[in-house]
Amino acid sequence: MKNLSKAIVLGLAAIFALGCAGTPKAPAGREVQIAVIHTNDTHGHPLPFADHGVPEVSGLPAITTLVGQTRAEFENVLVLDAGDFNTGRPESNFFKAEPDLVGFNLIGYDAVALGNHEFDNTREVLEAQKALAEFPFLSANAKTKDGKLVADAPYIVKDFQGVRVGVFGLTTRETVTIGSPEIVKDLVFADEIETAKAMVAELRGRKKCQVVIALTHLGLYSNGEEGSRALAAKVPGIDLIVDGHTHSQMKEAFVEKGVPIVQAYQWGLNVGRGVLTVKDGKVAGFSWKALTVNDKKAVKAADGSTTYEPVGPQFETNPIVNAKLIEYGYKVESLLAEKIGEAAAVFPNAMSRKAETEIGCLVADSMKWKLRDLGVDFAIVGGGNIRADLAAGPVTKKTVYTILPFDNSLVVVTLKGSELKELFDFVATIPQGKGGFPQVSEGVSFTIDYDKGAAEDILVGGKAIEAGREYKVVTNSYMAAGGDGYAVFKKGRAYDSSIYQRDAMVEYLKSLGAPLAPALKGRIKVIGQKTAYLFAEFVRAI
């Protein structure tokens, strides 16, 4: 495909798709099996990595082997990704997801949906990513204000032994709130349900597809009124929804109104493998399982040493893909190998979208510390900005770049007392699990009472908020522009320091000297709970 431009390839595919009348049909009574391999929310994890202390899990070189084994087993295979390949580990972030897309090319993905994190960077970056990809990005509802698609196409059409399959893409409308404000301000995300109805009509009508798959970055939610569950309930004619966004770790497909919905957790730790059985032009069966990729468990020996035993499927590293991608890792290692501190124990991140955490306190304290000469009162950052644990042992620059992967700068926003109260009123409306759930520095404390839907006992510098006073709050450039719904920040006077949030943390950790000891500070008290997600034991945050 590299010998043809992407435009020519897509053009030929479109011409081929128009030849519906000449498409051979499967003989009556014959069963055709189509394997669907899918990932979602890989978030910049192209190479094997350590997950909760377990080394060398996942990675695109291993997933290449998994896909190859599936292609050897099944004649008909679709390889799909439901979005959010951007924003993760340094070896991806430094190169704007280039290694991820190179890996996807080598694996032979058929299509990737645009997720909200595909809107973390500039439009120029997205266009460069589209040019690099040897597969189409799909989204039928992400458009410019003049109505042009942001993605390569709204859908693709594939033929498997006389069975015509249509795959259309959708991006969550929540991207307007959680995408980079500077990018999404010029975009429109059309209603997912109405867009899907039009796509089903197009694919089943003019394109004469017998099977319709929705490749979506919408999310699986408990109330059924939004996300992929609402799509299944309100849009007839969809046979399968391959979803992302909520990082759902599923043991079996969730079925809504007869439509299976599947997700494959996050970071390539799981890969979903479904098999559609089609008979007489209709889906006659669907089986699905989530495959772990090179998971292991730690085993302590009597002498205190630790070994790691395989858990679940183990896939060999594809040497060609590994050789291509490891170069990105080497480049990052040389840039970020400097040791800047030591951690006495783990600073876990798992609860940063639900409660005060040790890592949240550390990140927020570093923000306030860096701009301390500006007379700031406190710092606030969304838990979703923090992306990894701080592991025990040596802390390097790479550690910080993994924890804080976003290209955010530190911004001081000056708010009136009344606006500051509005800020905390908003905080009390954020469901646990959402990326906007706050982590704060020293200098502020408050209670979120979900039973009352209010923030109470707010103290800034040990005192109640004074309506006539001005307060200086440090946040990051994403939130200062209204990201994660923090629209109140746009009411204040903003000063962008142009200092990257992660660089501030690097300096802060260097300044501390002694080994870091995790500790909660009692800054945030939570009463009751408010969660947006389905199956708390299976679902992870956006």
C-alpha positions as CSV (number, residue, x, y, z in Angstrom):
1,M,0.0,0.0,0.0
2,K,2.9,2.3,0.5
3,N,3.3,2.5,-3.3
4,L,-0.1,4.1,-3.6
5,S,-1.3,7.3,-2.0
6,K,-3.9,6.9,0.7
7,A,-6.3,8.9,-1.4
8,I,-5.9,6.5,-4.3
9,V,-6.4,3.5,-2.0
10,L,-9.5,4.9,-0.5
11,G,-10.8,5.9,-3.8
12,L,-10.4,2.4,-5.2
13,A,-12.1,1.0,-2.2
14,A,-15.1,3.4,-2.7
15,I,-15.4,2.4,-6.3
16,F,-15.3,-1.2,-5.4
17,A,-18.0,-0.7,-2.7
18,L,-20.3,0.9,-5.3
19,G,-20.3,-2.3,-7.3
20,C,-22.9,-3.9,-5.0
21,A,-24.9,-5.6,-7.7
22,G,-21.9,-7.7,-8.8
23,T,-20.9,-8.9,-5.3
24,P,-21.2,-12.7,-5.1
25,K,-23.5,-14.0,-2.5
26,A,-22.9,-16.9,-0.1
27,P,-24.8,-20.0,-1.2
28,A,-28.1,-20.6,0.6
29,G,-27.7,-22.5,3.8
30,R,-23.9,-22.0,4.0
31,E,-22.4,-20.6,7.2
32,V,-19.6,-18.0,6.9
33,Q,-17.5,-17.2,10.0
34,I,-15.9,-13.8,10.4
35,A,-13.4,-13.3,13.2
36,V,-13.3,-9.8,14.7
37,I,-10.1,-8.9,16.5
38,H,-10.4,-5.6,18.4
39,T,-8.5,-3.3,20.7
40,N,-9.4,0.1,22.3
41,D,-7.8,2.8,24.4
42,T,-4.3,1.5,23.7
43,H,-3.1,5.0,24.8
44,G,0.5,5.1,23.6
45,H,1.6,1.6,24.7
46,P,3.3,0.3,21.5
47,L,6.1,-1.7,23.3
48,P,5.9,-4.2,26.2
49,F,5.7,-2.4,29.6
50,A,5.4,-3.1,33.3
51,D,1.9,-3.2,34.6
52,H,1.5,-3.0,38.4
53,G,5.1,-4.2,38.8
54,V,4.7,-7.1,36.3
55,P,7.3,-6.7,33.6
56,E,7.0,-7.1,29.8
57,V,3.2,-7.4,29.4
58,S,1.3,-6.6,26.2
59,G,2.9,-4.6,23.3
60,L,2.2,-4.5,19.6
61,P,4.9,-7.1,18.7
62,A,3.0,-9.7,20.8
63,I,-0.4,-8.5,19.5
64,T,1.0,-9.1,16.0
65,T,1.5,-12.7,16.8
66,L,-2.0,-13.0,18.2
67,V,-3.5,-11.5,15.1
68,G,-1.3,-13.8,12.9
69,Q,-2.6,-16.9,14.7
70,T,-6.2,-15.8,14.2
71,R,-5.6,-15.3,10.5
72,A,-4.1,-18.8,10.3
73,E,-7.2,-20.1,12.0
74,F,-9.9,-18.1,10.2
75,E,-10.3,-17.3,6.5
76,N,-12.2,-14.1,7.2
77,V,-10.7,-11.7,9.7
78,L,-11.5,-8.0,10.6
79,V,-9.0,-6.1,12.8
80,L,-10.4,-3.0,14.4
81,D,-9.6,-0.4,17.0
82,A,-12.2,1.7,18.8
83,G,-10.0,4.7,19.3
84,D,-7.7,6.6,21.8
85,F,-4.4,5.4,20.5
86,N,-2.9,8.8,21.5
87,T,-1.5,9.9,24.9
88,G,0.4,7.4,27.0
89,R,4.0,6.4,27.5
90,P,6.9,8.6,26.5
91,E,8.0,6.4,23.6
92,S,4.6,7.2,22.0
93,N,4.1,10.8,23.2
94,F,7.6,12.0,22.0
95,F,6.7,10.9,18.5
96,K,3.0,11.8,18.5
97,A,1.9,8.2,18.3
98,E,4.1,7.4,15.3
99,P,5.3,4.0,16.7
100,D,1.7,3.1,17.5
101,L,0.6,3.7,13.9
102,V,3.6,2.0,12.5
103,G,2.7,-1.0,14.6
104,F,-0.9,-0.9,13.5
105,N,0.3,-0.8,9.9
106,L,2.4,-3.8,10.3
107,I,-0.4,-5.7,12.1
108,G,-2.7,-4.8,9.2
109,Y,-5.6,-3.1,11.0
110,D,-8.7,-2.6,8.8
111,A,-10.0,0.5,10.5
112,V,-9.6,2.7,13.6
113,A,-12.3,4.9,15.1
114,L,-11.4,8.4,16.2
115,G,-11.5,8.6,20.0
116,N,-11.5,11.8,22.1
117,H,-7.8,11.6,22.7
118,E,-7.2,11.9,19.0
119,F,-8.1,15.5,19.7
120,D,-5.4,16.1,22.3
121,N,-3.0,17.4,19.7
122,T,-3.3,19.9,16.9
123,R,-5.2,19.3,13.7
124,E,-1.9,19.2,11.9
125,V,-0.8,16.3,14.1
126,L,-4.0,14.5,13.3
127,E,-3.6,15.1,9.6
128,A,0.0,13.7,9.8
129,Q,-1.3,10.6,11.6
130,K,-3.9,10.1,9.0
131,A,-1.2,10.3,6.3
132,L,1.0,7.8,8.1
133,A,-1.8,5.2,8.7
134,E,-2.3,2.6,6.0
135,F,-5.9,2.1,7.1
136,P,-8.8,4.6,7.4
137,F,-9.8,6.5,10.5
138,L,-13.5,6.3,10.9
139,S,-16.0,8.8,12.4
140,A,-19.4,9.6,10.8
141,N,-20.2,12.3,13.3
142,A,-16.9,14.3,13.8
143,K,-17.0,17.2,11.4
144,T,-15.7,20.7,10.8
145,K,-18.2,23.5,11.1
146,D,-18.6,23.6,7.3
147,G,-19.7,19.9,7.4
148,K,-16.5,18.2,6.2
149,L,-15.5,14.9,7.9
150,V,-12.5,15.0,10.2
151,A,-11.9,11.3,9.7
152,D,-10.9,9.6,6.4
153,A,-14.4,8.1,6.0
154,P,-17.6,7.5,7.8
155,Y,-17.5,3.8,7.1
156,I,-15.8,0.9,5.3
157,V,-17.3,-2.0,3.4
158,K,-15.7,-5.4,3.3
159,D,-16.7,-8.7,1.5
160,F,-16.1,-12.1,3.0
161,Q,-17.1,-15.1,0.9
162,G,-20.2,-13.4,-0.4
163,V,-21.1,-11.7,2.9
164,R,-21.0,-7.9,2.8
165,V,-20.0,-6.3,6.1
166,G,-20.2,-2.5,6.8
167,V,-18.3,-0.9,9.6
168,F,-19.1,2.7,10.6
169,G,-17.4,4.9,13.2
170,L,-18.7,7.2,15.9
171,T,-16.9,9.5,18.3
172,T,-18.4,10.6,21.6
173,R,-20.0,14.0,21.7
174,E,-18.3,14.4,25.1
175,T,-15.1,15.2,23.1
176,V,-16.5,18.8,22.9
177,T,-15.8,19.0,26.7
178,I,-12.9,16.6,27.2
179,G,-10.9,17.2,24.0
180,S,-8.3,20.0,23.8
181,P,-10.4,23.2,23.8
182,E,-8.3,24.9,21.2
183,I,-8.9,22.1,18.7
184,V,-12.5,21.1,19.3
185,K,-13.7,24.7,19.3
186,D,-13.8,24.5,15.5
187,L,-15.4,21.1,15.3
188,V,-18.9,19.7,15.6
189,F,-19.8,16.3,16.9
190,A,-23.2,15.4,15.6
191,D,-25.8,13.4,17.6
192,E,-24.6,9.8,17.8
193,I,-28.0,8.2,17.6
194,E,-29.2,10.2,14.6
195,T,-25.9,9.7,12.8
196,A,-26.0,5.9,13.5
197,K,-29.5,5.7,12.0
198,A,-28.3,7.3,8.8
199,M,-25.3,5.0,8.7
200,V,-27.4,1.9,9.1
201,A,-29.8,3.0,6.4
202,E,-26.9,3.8,4.1
203,L,-25.1,0.5,4.7
204,R,-28.1,-1.8,4.6
205,G,-29.8,0.1,1.8
206,R,-27.5,1.6,-0.9
207,K,-24.4,-0.5,0.1
208,K,-26.5,-3.7,0.6
209,C,-24.6,-4.9,3.7
210,Q,-25.9,-8.0,5.4
211,V,-23.8,-7.3,8.5
212,V,-23.4,-3.9,10.2
213,I,-20.8,-3.3,12.9
214,A,-20.6,0.0,14.8
215,L,-17.0,0.9,15.7
216,T,-17.5,3.4,18.5
217,H,-15.7,5.5,21.1
218,L,-18.8,6.1,23.2
219,G,-18.5,4.1,26.5
220,L,-20.5,1.6,28.5
221,Y,-22.6,3.3,31.2
222,S,-24.8,2.1,34.0
223,N,-27.9,4.2,33.2
224,G,-28.3,3.0,29.6
225,E,-29.3,6.4,28.5
226,E,-26.0,7.3,26.9
227,G,-23.0,5.6,25.2
228,S,-23.1,2.2,23.4
229,R,-26.1,0.9,25.4
230,A,-28.2,3.7,24.1
231,L,-27.0,3.1,20.6
232,A,-28.0,-0.5,20.8
233,A,-31.4,0.3,22.2
234,K,-32.3,3.1,19.9
235,V,-30.8,2.2,16.5
236,P,-32.2,-1.0,14.9
237,G,-30.1,-2.8,12.4
238,I,-26.7,-3.0,14.2
239,D,-25.3,-6.5,14.6
240,L,-22.3,-5.8,16.8
241,I,-20.9,-2.8,18.7
242,V,-17.1,-2.7,19.2
243,D,-16.7,0.1,21.7
244,G,-14.1,2.0,23.7
245,H,-13.8,5.1,26.0
246,T,-14.7,3.6,29.4
247,H,-11.8,1.0,29.4
248,S,-14.3,-1.7,30.3
249,Q,-12.6,-4.9,31.4
250,M,-15.2,-7.5,30.4
251,K,-15.5,-11.2,31.0
252,E,-18.2,-11.6,28.5
253,A,-20.1,-9.5,25.9
254,F,-22.7,-7.2,27.3
255,V,-26.0,-7.6,25.4
256,E,-28.4,-4.7,25.0
257,K,-31.7,-5.3,23.2
258,G,-30.1,-8.4,21.5
259,V,-27.0,-6.5,20.4
260,P,-23.6,-7.6,21.8
261,I,-21.4,-4.8,23.0
262,V,-17.7,-5.5,23.5
263,Q,-14.6,-3.7,24.8
264,A,-11.1,-4.8,25.4
265,Y,-10.0,-3.0,28.6
266,Q,-6.9,-0.7,27.9
267,W,-3.3,-0.4,26.8
268,G,-3.4,-3.7,24.8
269,L,-3.5,-5.7,28.1
270,N,-6.6,-7.4,26.6
271,V,-7.5,-8.1,23.0
272,G,-11.1,-9.0,22.1
273,R,-11.7,-11.8,19.7
274,G,-15.3,-12.4,18.5
275,V,-16.6,-14.7,15.9
276,L,-19.7,-13.8,13.8
277,T,-21.5,-16.7,12.1
278,V,-23.5,-15.5,9.1
279,K,-26.1,-17.8,7.4
280,D,-28.5,-16.8,4.6
281,G,-27.4,-13.2,4.9
282,K,-28.1,-12.8,8.6
283,V,-26.0,-13.1,11.8
284,A,-26.9,-16.5,13.2
285,G,-24.5,-16.5,16.1
286,F,-21.7,-14.6,18.0
287,S,-19.1,-15.8,20.4
288,W,-16.6,-13.6,22.2
289,K,-13.7,-13.7,24.6
290,A,-11.1,-11.3,26.0
291,L,-7.6,-12.6,25.6
292,T,-5.0,-11.3,28.0
293,V,-1.6,-10.5,26.3
294,N,1.4,-12.0,28.1
295,D,0.0,-11.4,31.6
296,K,2.0,-12.9,34.5
297,K,1.8,-13.2,38.3
298,A,4.6,-12.5,40.8
299,V,5.8,-15.5,42.8
300,K,7.9,-15.0,45.9
301,A,10.6,-17.6,46.6
302,A,11.8,-18.6,50.0
303,D,15.0,-16.6,49.5
304,G,12.9,-13.4,48.9
305,S,13.5,-13.4,45.1
306,T,10.6,-12.8,42.8
307,T,9.8,-14.7,39.6
308,Y,6.9,-14.2,37.2
309,E,4.7,-17.1,36.1
310,P,2.5,-16.8,32.9
311,V,-1.2,-16.2,33.4
312,G,-3.4,-16.8,30.4
313,P,-2.2,-16.8,26.7
314,Q,1.4,-15.9,26.0
315,F,2.4,-14.7,22.6
316,E,5.9,-14.5,21.1
317,T,7.2,-11.1,20.2
318,N,7.2,-10.6,16.5
319,P,10.9,-9.9,15.7
320,I,10.2,-7.6,12.7
321,V,7.7,-5.4,14.5
322,N,9.8,-5.4,17.7
323,A,12.9,-4.3,15.7
324,K,10.9,-1.5,14.1
325,L,9.4,-0.2,17.3
326,I,12.2,-0.7,19.8
327,E,14.2,2.2,18.2
328,Y,11.6,4.6,19.5
329,G,12.1,3.2,23.0
330,Y,15.9,3.5,22.7
331,K,15.6,7.2,21.7
332,V,13.4,8.0,24.7
333,E,15.5,6.1,27.2
334,S,18.6,8.2,26.3
335,L,16.6,11.4,26.7
336,L,14.8,10.5,30.0
337,A,17.2,8.2,31.8
338,E,18.3,10.8,34.4
339,K,17.5,9.8,38.0
340,I,15.7,12.6,39.9
341,G,14.6,10.9,43.1
342,E,13.7,7.8,45.0
343,A,10.3,6.5,46.1
344,A,10.1,4.6,49.4
345,A,6.8,2.9,48.3
346,V,4.2,3.0,45.6
347,F,2.1,6.1,45.0
348,P,-1.0,4.3,43.4
349,N,-3.1,6.1,40.8
350,A,-6.1,3.7,40.7
351,M,-8.4,5.9,42.8
352,S,-7.4,9.4,41.4
353,R,-10.8,9.8,39.7
354,K,-12.7,8.9,42.9
355,A,-10.9,10.2,46.0
356,E,-7.8,12.1,47.2
357,T,-4.7,10.0,46.4
358,E,-1.1,10.2,47.3
359,I,0.0,10.6,43.7
360,G,-2.7,13.3,43.2
361,C,-1.4,15.3,46.2
362,L,2.2,15.0,44.9
363,V,1.3,16.2,41.4
364,A,-0.8,19.1,42.7
365,D,1.9,20.1,45.2
366,S,4.5,20.3,42.5
367,M,2.3,22.7,40.5
368,K,1.9,25.1,43.4
369,W,5.5,24.8,44.3
370,K,6.8,25.7,40.9
371,L,4.7,28.9,40.8
372,R,5.0,29.7,44.5
373,D,6.6,33.1,43.8
374,L,3.4,34.3,42.1
375,G,1.5,34.2,45.4
376,V,-0.8,31.3,44.4
377,D,-3.3,30.0,46.9
378,F,-3.5,26.4,45.7
379,A,-3.4,24.1,42.7
380,I,-6.0,21.8,41.2
381,V,-5.7,19.1,38.6
382,G,-8.1,16.5,37.2
383,G,-7.4,12.9,38.2
384,G,-7.7,12.0,34.5
385,N,-4.5,14.0,33.8
386,I,-2.6,11.6,36.0
387,R,-2.0,8.4,34.0
388,A,0.2,6.0,36.0
389,D,1.4,4.9,39.4
390,L,4.7,6.2,40.8
391,A,6.5,2.9,41.5
392,A,8.7,2.2,44.4
393,G,12.4,2.6,43.7
394,P,14.4,5.0,41.5
395,V,12.4,7.8,39.9
396,T,13.6,9.1,36.5
397,K,12.4,11.7,34.1
398,K,10.7,8.9,32.1
399,T,8.7,8.1,35.3
400,V,7.3,11.6,35.4
401,Y,6.6,11.6,31.6
402,T,4.7,8.4,32.0
403,I,2.6,9.8,34.9
404,L,1.9,13.1,33.1
405,P,1.8,12.3,29.4
406,F,-0.1,15.4,28.2
407,D,1.6,18.5,26.8
408,N,0.0,20.8,29.4
409,S,1.5,24.0,30.7
410,L,0.9,25.6,34.2
411,V,-1.6,28.4,34.2
412,V,-2.5,30.8,37.0
413,V,-6.1,31.8,37.0
414,T,-7.3,34.7,39.1
415,L,-10.9,34.2,40.3
416,K,-13.2,36.3,42.4
417,G,-14.5,34.7,45.6
418,S,-17.9,34.1,44.0
419,E,-16.2,32.4,41.0
420,L,-14.1,30.3,43.3
421,K,-17.3,29.1,45.1
422,E,-18.7,28.3,41.6
423,L,-15.6,26.2,40.9
424,F,-16.3,24.0,44.0
425,D,-20.0,23.8,43.2
426,F,-19.0,22.4,39.8
427,V,-16.6,19.9,41.4
428,A,-19.4,18.5,43.5
429,T,-21.3,17.6,40.3
430,I,-18.5,15.5,38.7
431,P,-19.2,11.8,39.0
432,Q,-16.5,9.6,40.5
433,G,-14.7,7.9,37.6
434,K,-14.7,11.0,35.4
435,G,-11.3,12.6,34.5
436,G,-12.4,15.9,36.0
437,F,-12.5,14.6,39.6
438,P,-10.1,16.9,41.4
439,Q,-6.8,16.4,43.1
440,V,-5.5,19.5,45.0
441,S,-2.4,20.9,46.6
442,E,-1.8,22.1,50.1
443,G,-3.6,25.3,50.8
444,V,-7.1,24.1,50.3
445,S,-9.5,21.5,51.8
446,F,-13.2,20.7,51.2
447,T,-15.9,18.1,51.4
448,I,-17.8,16.7,48.4
449,D,-21.2,15.7,49.7
450,Y,-22.7,13.6,46.8
451,D,-25.9,13.0,48.9
452,K,-26.5,16.8,49.0
453,G,-24.9,17.5,45.6
454,A,-22.8,20.2,47.2
455,A,-19.2,21.2,48.2
456,E,-19.0,22.1,51.9
457,D,-16.4,23.1,54.5
458,I,-14.3,24.9,51.9
459,L,-11.1,26.4,53.4
460,V,-8.5,28.2,51.4
461,G,-5.4,29.0,53.5
462,G,-7.4,27.8,56.5
463,K,-10.2,30.3,56.0
464,A,-13.6,30.4,54.4
465,I,-13.9,31.9,50.9
466,E,-14.4,35.7,51.0
467,A,-16.7,37.0,48.3
468,G,-14.8,40.2,47.8
469,R,-11.3,38.7,47.6
470,E,-9.4,37.5,44.6
471,Y,-7.7,34.1,44.6
472,K,-4.9,32.7,42.4
473,V,-5.4,29.1,41.4
474,V,-2.8,27.0,39.5
475,T,-4.2,24.6,37.0
476,N,-3.0,23.2,33.7
477,S,-3.7,24.7,30.3
478,Y,-6.3,22.1,29.4
479,M,-8.5,22.8,32.4
480,A,-7.8,26.6,32.2
481,A,-9.4,26.5,28.7
482,G,-12.5,24.8,30.1
483,G,-11.4,21.2,29.7
484,D,-13.3,18.5,31.6
485,G,-16.2,21.0,32.1
486,Y,-14.2,23.6,34.1
487,A,-15.8,26.5,32.3
488,V,-15.6,28.7,35.4
489,F,-11.8,29.1,34.7
490,K,-12.7,31.0,31.5
491,K,-14.3,33.7,33.7
492,G,-11.0,34.6,35.4
493,R,-7.8,36.3,34.3
494,A,-5.4,33.7,33.1
495,Y,-1.6,33.8,33.0
496,D,0.1,30.9,31.1
497,S,3.5,30.3,32.5
498,S,4.6,28.2,29.5
499,I,6.1,25.8,31.9
500,Y,5.1,22.2,31.2
501,Q,3.3,20.5,34.1
502,R,5.6,17.5,34.0
503,D,8.8,19.7,33.9
504,A,7.5,21.3,37.1
505,M,7.1,17.9,38.7
506,V,10.6,16.9,37.7
507,E,12.1,20.0,39.4
508,Y,9.9,19.5,42.4
509,L,11.0,15.9,42.9
510,K,14.7,16.9,42.5
511,S,14.1,19.6,45.2
512,L,12.7,17.1,47.8
513,G,15.9,15.2,48.1
514,A,14.9,12.5,50.7
515,P,13.0,9.4,49.5
516,L,9.4,10.1,48.7
517,A,6.9,8.6,51.2
518,P,3.3,8.3,50.0
519,A,0.8,9.9,52.4
520,L,-2.8,11.2,52.2
521,K,-3.2,14.8,53.4
522,G,-6.9,15.0,54.3
523,R,-7.6,17.7,51.7
524,I,-10.7,16.1,50.1
525,K,-13.4,14.4,52.1
526,V,-16.1,12.5,50.1
527,I,-19.6,11.7,51.5
528,G,-21.7,9.3,49.5
529,Q,-20.9,8.3,45.9
530,K,-21.8,9.3,42.4
531,T,-20.6,7.0,39.6
532,A,-21.4,7.0,35.9
533,Y,-20.0,3.6,35.1
534,L,-21.3,0.1,34.6
535,F,-19.9,-2.9,36.5
536,A,-17.5,-1.3,39.0
537,E,-15.3,-4.4,39.0
538,F,-14.9,-4.5,35.2
539,V,-14.8,-0.8,34.2
540,R,-11.9,1.6,34.3
541,A,-12.0,5.3,33.8
542,I,-11.8,7.3,30.6
